[in-house]
Amino acid sequence: MRLVSAAPALFAVCLRVAAAAASQTVWVTPHDSYSSSIGVLGCKINTNRVAYWPSSVDCNNICVSLSYGGRSVYLLRIDQSGGAHDVSYDAWNYLTTGKSATADPTAGGAVAMQTENVDASHCASLLSTPKSALPLSAPNSMNFLNSCLEQHQAGNDSWVAKNYVLYNILDTICTYGVNEACTLTNWPDQNQPACPHTLGDPVALRSQPVYNIAYPTGEKVLAGAPPSTAAASGSTANNAASASAACSFKWLPCQPVLFWAISVGALVHSVISNL
C-alpha cells in the first residue's frame, strides 16, 4: 500500500527531473530587426515573440519557452543567428523588467535564462493565419518546406509539413508580392506553388506592414523603411529659423540692395547739409 500511495509523488518527481533535463540555460540578448531564415512572413505572426537561436531551424521544434525572474514567454524559433541566443527586443524587455519595450524600454546585454523546446500548440496565438498554420513565402521558402515534406513522406514526424500555408509574398517583411494564399498540389511531382497571380511578382505591397521595436528607445518603426527623415527635416527647419533670426537681428547684411540704397541716401543728405 505504501508503494502504491507513493507512486504519484514519485511520478511527479520524475516529471520535474525530466523537465529540468529538457531545459537549458542560455545567455539571451535583445534583437530589434525581424528576419526569418526559412521565409516565415512577419506580417502573419507576432514579431515581438521570435527566437533567433544558433542552431538551424527544423521541422518540429518551432516553438520554445523562455523563462526568467518568474516570467515566461513562448517564442517562434524561425531564424538562425550567427551564434548568439537572440530574442525579440520586446520579449527580452518583458522578461527582464516585466514591462513591454514600448512602455518602459530598457538597455542591457546578455542575461542567463531558461529555455526548452515545447509543443508547437503553445505558439498558436503567435500565428495570425487560418488554423494557426506557419505562414511561408511561396517564392522563397520551398527549400525548407521540401525538406519537411520529404521528412514526413519518409514516415518521420514533421509539424511544418502538416501545418503550413504559402503566400505569394517575396520577403519576410512583406514589402513585395501579393497578399494571397497559394497551393502546392501533386507534390513532389509539382514543386512550384500555384497562385492566383504570377508567382514571385515583385510588385510593391503596402497593405501588410511589419513593425520593429527599436533598441533601446522602444520606438515602433516600419521594417525595411529608409532612415527617418524627420530629424533631417527638423534640422533643416531649425537652420532656416536660425537664418531668419540672424537676418532679423542683422538685417543689413541680409539685404544688400537696401543697404546700398540707405548708404547713398545718407551720402546725399550729408552733401546737401554742407551746401
Order of alpha helices (4+ residues) and beta strands (2+ residues): alpha-beta-beta-beta-beta-beta-alpha-beta-beta-alpha-alpha-beta-beta-beta-beta-alpha-alpha-alpha
